C-alpha cells in the first residue's frame, strides 16, 4: 500500500509493518489502531489486555515503539470483537510515550507526519 511518499508492507494480524520511503529509508514500525486516537487532542490511549495473549508479538511491538518513537496508524473495521485491517492512515512521530510494564496499557501524543 502506498501513502504519499512511502510504501507500507504488512499482513493482517502483524503488529509491525515495513515502511519504505521514496528516498530509500526503511523502518519496521509498530502499528496503533486509529479507533483509540483523539484527533482533537492528538492523544492516543489504549489498554488492551488482549495483547498479553501474544507475548512475543507484544515484546517486539514494545521494543519498536520505544526505539523508533513512531507508529503506523491503522484503519480497521471493528465490527465484532476482532478488528479487520482496512489499511493505514499514515506514519506519525510520537512523544510522551507511556507504557505499563508489559506494554498492554499504552498512550502517546502524535507530533507530526513522517
Secondary structure, DSSP 8 states (H G I E B T S, - for coil): -EETTEEEE--TT-SEEEEEETTS-EEEEEEEEGGGEETTTTEEEEE-GGGGG-HHHHHHHHHHHHHH-EEEEEEEE-SSSS-EEEEEEEEEEEEEEEE-SSSSEEEEEEEEE-
